[in-house]
Amino acid sequence: MLKRFITGLVSAGILVLFMFAPSRWLRLALMLITVWGVTETLDAFTIVGHEPIRWPNFIACALMIPAFLALDARAPLPMLALILMLTTLNIAVRVKPSWIDAAAALYAAFTVLVPMQMMLAIDTLTAPPGRWMVFGVFVIALSGDIFALYIGHTWGVHRLNPVLSPNKTWEGAAGGLIGSVVGALLLGWIGSRFAPLPKLPHWVALGLIGGVAGQLGDFSASLVKRWCGIKDFGVVFPGHGGIMDRFDSVLFTTYVVYCYCIIFM
């Protein structure tokens, strides 16, 4: 628990630094995280004996920033279409095509690459408060993780899904939602002093819906790990695991914030 806490503090400090970093550094960091996350995800399927299709995702990773510069907020959908078509093409020419190999590639695209492309769009789509909305993605997801861990560890009794994730409880899940709302409200309240951010009721909605999405992201990652027979995706973060172990909830929350920005901002 202490190791997880220290890692969380260091991660929070790095996140705050990127809050004030130039856009080019944020874009580079997101691209590197995307490559790392895609690699961890596809490697997990390799461990269990599958041969996931890799190159469509890595081509899309290389095109992340050019696609963003050319298409801005519209980039995520064309990128997804590109991966879908290239993956299908690869399956069509394989001697022994496998649905799981294709599904692994599409899973990496949906859960890593496309959300990161959305985060690039959020940063500029809603300028000047764009960076605050990017920060909001992390705050909603990570505050939910912290509350869920503490409340589940302290008061958790009723198991949520013992087969998929034996340590998660209904009490922890409820605490995670509370944490996401609290984190969202604090960010909205503080950030409104510096930028024209959404009103606080909107942050409550973002916290609730984003918190649910974050927990679904956590379960999605757990499902992959159970299927592949691994405990963690990697060893980047002491006490947490790999990039995907730390960012699984963040990536799903990105969908919610991106959709909000497209519709309301």
Residue pairs with C-beta under 8 A, 6 or more apart in sequence:
1 153
3 238
3 239
4 149
4 239
4 240
6 238
6 239
7 237
7 238
7 239
7 240
8 142
8 146
8 240
11 142
11 237
11 246
12 142
15 135
15 138
18 25
18 26
18 29
19 131
19 135
21 29
23 123
23 124
26 123
26 131
26 134
27 65
27 68
27 120
27 123
30 64
30 116
30 119
30 120
31 61
31 64
31 65
31 116
33 116
33 243
33 247
34 61
34 64
34 112
34 113
34 116
35 58
35 61
36 236
36 242
36 243
37 108
37 112
37 116
37 243
37 244
37 247
37 251
38 57
38 58
38 61
38 108
38 112
38 113
40 233
40 234
40 242
40 243
40 244
41 104
41 107
41 108
41 111
41 112
41 224
41 233
41 244
42 52
42 54
42 57
42 104
42 105
42 108
43 233
44 224
44 225
44 228
44 230
44 233
45 52
45 100
45 101
45 104
45 224
45 228
46 52
47 228
47 229
47 230
48 227
48 228
48 229
50 98
50 100
50 101
50 104
51 98
51 101
52 100
52 101
52 104
52 105
52 108
53 87
53 90
53 91
53 101
53 102
53 104
53 105
54 105
55 86
55 90
56 82
56 83
56 86
56 87
56 90
56 105
56 109
57 83
57 105
57 108
57 109
57 113
59 82
59 86
60 79
60 82
60 83
60 109
60 113
61 113
63 79
63 82
64 79
64 113
64 116
64 117
64 120
65 120
67 75
67 78
67 79
67 117
68 75
68 117
68 120
68 121
71 78
72 121
72 124
72 125
73 121
73 124
73 125
73 261
73 262
75 117
75 120
75 121
76 114
76 117
76 118
76 121
76 258
79 109
79 113
79 114
79 117
80 109
80 110
80 114
83 105
83 106
83 109
83 113
84 106
84 109
87 102
87 105
87 106
87 109
88 102
90 102
91 97
91 98
91 101
91 102
94 101
107 224
111 217
111 220
111 221
111 248
111 251
111 252
112 244
112 251
115 250
115 251
115 252
115 254
115 255
115 258
116 251
116 254
118 254
118 255
118 258
119 134
119 137
119 254
119 258
121 258
121 261
122 130
122 133
122 134
122 137
122 254
122 257
122 258
122 261
123 130
123 131
123 133
123 134
124 130
125 261
125 262
125 265
126 133
126 261
126 265
128 195
128 196
129 191
129 195
129 196
129 197
129 265
132 187
132 191
132 194
132 195
132 197
133 197
133 257
133 261
133 265
135 187
135 191
136 184
136 187
136 188
136 191
136 203
136 206
136 257
137 210
137 250
137 253
137 254
137 257
138 250
139 183
139 184
139 186
139 187
140 180
140 183
140 184
140 206
140 207
140 210
140 211
140 214
140 253
140 257
141 180
141 210
141 211
141 214
141 217
141 249
141 250
141 252
141 253
142 183
142 249
142 250
143 179
143 180
143 182
143 183
143 184
144 176
144 177
144 179
144 180
144 183
144 210
144 211
144 214
144 215
144 249
145 176
145 179
145 214
145 218
145 249
146 179
147 175
147 176
147 178
147 179
147 180
147 182
148 168
148 172
148 173
148 175
148 176
148 179
148 215
149 172
150 175
151 171
151 172
151 174
151 175
151 176
151 178
152 167
152 168
152 169
152 171
152 172
152 173
152 175
152 176
153 172
155 171
155 175
156 168
156 169
156 170
156 171
156 172
157 169
157 171
158 169
158 170
158 171
159 166
159 168
159 169
159 170
160 168
160 169
160 170
160 172
160 173
161 168
161 219
163 226
164 219
164 222
164 223
164 226
165 218
165 219
165 222
168 218
173 215
176 211
176 214
176 215
177 207
177 208
177 211
177 212
177 215
179 211
180 207
180 208
180 210
180 211
180 214
181 204
181 207
181 208
181 211
182 207
183 207
184 203
184 204
184 206
184 207
184 210
185 200
185 203
185 204
185 207
187 203
188 197
188 198
188 199
188 200
188 202
188 203
189 200
191 197
197 203
198 206
198 260
198 264
198 265
202 260
202 264
206 256
206 257
206 260
209 256
210 253
210 256
210 257
211 253
213 249
213 252
213 253
213 255
213 256
214 249
214 250
214 252
214 253
215 249
216 252
217 248
217 249
217 250
217 251
217 252
217 253
218 248
218 249
220 248
220 252
221 233
221 244
221 245
221 248
225 231
225 232
225 233
231 241
232 240
232 241
232 242
232 245
233 241
233 242
233 243
233 244
233 245
234 241
234 242
234 243
234 244
234 245
235 241
235 242
236 242
236 243
236 246
237 245
237 246
240 246
